[in-house]
Amino acid sequence: MRSQTQLPVHPLRARILDEVHARPSEPIRAPSIFLRYVFWRDAEINAYDVLKSWCKQRDFKIPEEHDRRFNWRDGNARLSYEAHTEFVTLSWIGEPDHVPESDPFSVFGTPGPVMGQLINAVRINLRVFGRVSEADEKGDPKTESVIGLYDLDQGSLCVSKASNEQAIVATDFRQNEFGLTQYLVIDMGMKSINCGALIRRIAEIETYRSVTLLGLPEAQRIAPHLTKLEGELSDIFVKLKSEKTTEDNQEL
């Protein structure tokens, strides 16, 4: 029996496995809001040129063109840029009161940096379990967790526990009026580094969920043609069983 250390290893295995660690998580504490905008690279828009112009406008340090990830501080908020092969992302994490409800993208400045075609945008509301923030019509206090769940579409609501049951994650996978897919994360005692890791994984799942589905319209377009070909192939196999001469087989 062969030992695992003797198995042939693909030359790209280490690089593939290291990719999940290429963009480390950062500590996050509740209450906070996380925003991420994903721009698909566009031949007519040079993402790095837009980034440089934006940095000059905001008086931020300009990353090198080969930098895959870069962070900035804007008061108490944190901003980050990430470069991928097919797309780039801009993220913002800060206090809930600092996100204008009339235009969330304005947290990046006015005008904001448009680095390509928007393919995904997500808003993660991170709240503390049991914290009272307002009262209902009868004057009874409501917790932020209950309020957040009522904000989501109950018909497509999806709720899960995470981080060793120290967090509740909820979403309806729908977009609000600004095109942001909304998530609610209720912190029930997570460490800040675990919270940061959870937020990052949710954002990555949401990003790649959209990217993966880019092939769906093409698959739907060619589906009728494939169905027709499958039917013709089936007919050929049936005829092959009944044909007796070489010429008939060659014709099929």
N, C-alpha and C positions, 0 to 999 in steps of 0.2 A: 504494500500500500504506500502511495506517495505521500510524503509529508507536505504540509501547506507551504513551508518555506521553499520547496522545490518546484512549486507551480510556476509556469511561465507567466510573467507579469506584462500587461500591456504598457507600452512606453508612456502613455498619457494618463495612466491610472492615478498617479500621485497628484498630477495637476488638476484632474477632475475632482478628486476628493478634497483638495485644498480650497476649491472654489467657494465652498460654504463658509470658510473661515476668512475669505479675502476681504470681507466687509464686516468687521466686528460690531457687535451691539454696544450701545452706550446706556448707562443707567438712566432710567426715567421714573419720576415719581408722580403719583396722582394727587390732585386733579390736573390733567394736561389735555392738550389737543395735538394730535399728530396729523399733518397733512402731507400727502405725497402726490406729485404730478409726474406722469410718465410720458415722455415725448419720443415718438418713433422718429428715427433719423430721416431727414428729408434732404434730397439732393440739392434743393434750392435754399436750404438754410444751413449755414455752418454753425453747429451747436457751440463750438469752442469760441468762435467770434462773438456770438451772442453772450456767452458766459463772461468773456473779458469785458465787454461793454457794460454788462450788468454790474460786475465787480467795481469798475471805475465809477459808475453812477452811485453805488452804495458805499464807496470808499472801503471796499473789502480787498484783502490780499488776493491776487490773481493766481490761480493754480497753473502748474505747467501743463502743456497739452497732453503729456503722457500720463498725468495723474488720473487714476481710476476713481478716486474718492477724495473729497476735500470738505472740510468743515469750517464754519464761521460762527461767531457769537454776535448776536444783535440784541444788546441789553440782556434780558433774562431768557431770550429765545435762542435756540440752536438751529442752524440751517446746514444742510449738507447737499452736495452734488455727487452723483455717481455716474460713471461712464460705462456703458455696456456696448457690445458689438452692434446690436440693432437699435438700441434706444438709450436715452439718458434720463435720469430722474433728479428732481428737486424735492427736498423734504424740509419740513418746518416742524419744530416741536416747541411748545410754549404754553403759557397760561391761557385758560379758556377766554378770559376777558380781553385778550389781545388779538382775537380773530374777529375782524369785522363781519357781521352777519350779512351785510349787503354785498360783500365781495371778498370771499376768503383768499383768493389768489393774490390780493393786494398786500398780504403779509410779506411778499417778496419785493414789494416796491411798486411804484406806479410810474411808467408802465412796467409790468412784470416781464421776466425773460422767457420768451416763447422760443424753445429750442428745437421745435419740430412739430409734427402732427400729434396732438393729444390722443393717446390711446387708452389711458387709464388714469383715474384720479380717485384717491381714497381719503376719507376723513375718519380718524379713530378717536372717539371721545373716551378718555380714560378717567374714570370716576372712582371715588372711594365708597366702599360698601357701607350703607346705613347712614351716610351723611345727609342731613336734612338741608334742603336748599329752598323750598317754597311750600306753601300750603295750598290745598285744593279749595274748591268753592265753598265748602262747609267750614273752612278754617282749620282742617286737620292737616298736620304736617305730612309731607310726602318725602320719601328719600330720593336721591338722585338716581339710584338704580331703577326704581319703579318708573320715574319720569322718563328715563332714557328708553326703557323697553316700550313704553306707550308711543314713543316717537317713531318706532319702526312699524312697517306693514305687518300686521298680525297674520295675514294670509300666507306670507312667505318667510315668516320668522324662523330663524335657525339659532339655537342656543346650545352652547357646549361649556363644559368645565375644562380648565387648563391649569398648567403650572402646579401640579400636585394638588388640584382642587382649591388653589388659592386665588383663582380668577374665574370669572364668568365672561364668555365671549358671545356676543349676540350680533346678528346682522340680518337684513332682509334682502341683501344682494341687489337692492334697487338704488337708483341715483336720485339725489335731490335736485333742486332747481339749478344748481351750479354744476351738475354732472359728477358729483362726488358720491362714490359708493360709501355708505355709512356703516361703521362698526361701533359697537359699544363694548368696552372692556371694563368690568367692575373689579377693582382691586380689593381682595379680601385678606391682605397681609403679605403680599409678595415682597421680596427684596427688590431693590431698585434695579439691580443688574438683571434679575429674572424678568422683571417687567419690561425692560428695554429689549431683551431677547424675544419676548412674546410679541411685542409691537412690531419688531422687525420681521418676524416670521409671518405674521398676518399680512403685512404690506407686501412681502415677497409672494405669498400665495395669491393675493389679489392681482398683483402685477402679472405673474406668469399664467394665471387663469385667463386673462385677456389675451396675452401673447399667443398662448397655445391655440385659442379658438380662431386665430387669424385664418387658418386653413379651412374653417367650416364652410364659408360661402362657396369656395371652389369645389369642395367635396359635394355640396348640395347641387352645384351646377352640373357636375359630370355624372351624378348618380343615375339619372334616366338613361344616359348612354351606356353606363356599365351594366345596368339591368338588361338592356337590349342585347348587349354582347353576351351576357351570361345565358340568356335564352337561346341565342344562336348556337353557342357552344354546346349547350345541352342537346339541341336538335342534332348537331353533328355526331355526338357520341351515340345517340340512338341509331342514326343511319349507318354508322361504322359497323354496328353489330349485324346489320342486314345486307350490307354490300358484299359481293362475292368475288369481284374481279379487281386486279391491281389498278386498272384504269379508273374504276369508280372510287377507290381509296385515294388515289392521287388527286382526283378532282375535288374530293372533300378536303 
